[in-house]
């Protein structure tokens, strides 16, 4: 229960019973529910992290579409920040969590929420992996590592929105080196060391069925995100 509302989520336990375990919280978008994105995010079983995976279910808005906020919410205090806080608290009582390895993931609306949450809860979240997301606020707390993927041809969430999210997460960093790098087959610009921000443009314009859809979750994104999180936990950044 969160603020009088019953909230639901899919919980996937770690492979090994011994902890502490990283926690990966993956948020779905406006039209696909948590069960569906669990399938196409393809986070589980990739990389070296034996993590606890959680896929929260959003409430619907007046139009019947999913939403992580209520109309009129302050940009720095969206409704479902409280849902995330409650999830971490409850799961921390029931599982042995590595509180230095809490990560958030999202696509589209879920990516915008994950980026915003990482900005607002930078003292709790270690890293964010997002595809085609914006951000609700630029008043970030703490330095969160990030892997932000975006297609320049995306018209549903324009590249400028992704750049705004990138810049908000960079604003809390001191001046840092900028280098080229790659993760999971994606070429990226890397900002900083230790807790870096990776900005990765991709060109996956067509789905497996051949449909033109630059807003898609590109093949390999889940593996790249989990590889990035694994580098953070392994101290390789």
Beta strands, then each sheet from edge to edge (+ up, - down):
strand 1: 9-12
strand 2: 21-27
strand 3: 52-56
strand 4: 59-60
strand 5: 66-67
strand 6: 97-107
strand 7: 127-131
strand 8: 145-151
strand 9: 178-183
strand 10: 186-191
strand 11: 197-202
sheet 1: 1+ 3- 2- 6- 7- 8- 11- 10+ 9-
sheet 2: 4+ 5-
end
